[in-house]
C-alpha cells in the first residue's frame, strides 16, 4: 500500500537523489501518451527542488515543455518512493554538456511505495560504455548541484 507524504523530500529520498543513481522519470505528451526514461543525471538540491539534465531532443524534454507534469520513481537501499512535481526547462544548454538542458522540478507530492512491507536492497545500476562518460557525468552532477 502506498502512503502519501508531505510535499517535501524526506531525508532518505533526498540522499538517494544525489547524482549518479538511476531514477525513472515519467512524463506525458499533450495527447496524454506516456513516456518513461531512466535518468542518472538527477540531483535533489533542497527539500522541494530536483534538477535533471535531459537531452534537448528527447521526447521527455518535449513533454515537459508541453505540460510540465512529471513523476519520478526513486529506488535505492531503503527507499521506494514516487515524486510528483511540476517541471520546467531553466537552462537551454548545460555548461558541462551543451546537448542537454537543465530541468528544474518543484516537488508537489512524495509517495512512499514500500509501505513497510518490503525493503529495497539496491536500485538500478549502470556503467559507462564510452570513455569520457564518468568525467562528463561528474561535471554535469556538479552543475546540477550548483557547485
Buried (B, 14 or more C-beta within 10 A) or exposed (E): EEEEBEBBBBEBBBBBBEBBBBBBBBBBBEEEEEBEBEBBBBBBBEBBBBBBBBBBEBBBBBBBBEBBBBBBBBBBEEBBBBBBBBBEBEBEEBEBBEEBBBBBBBBEBBBBBBEEEEEBEEBEEEEEEEEEEEEBBEBBBBBBEEE
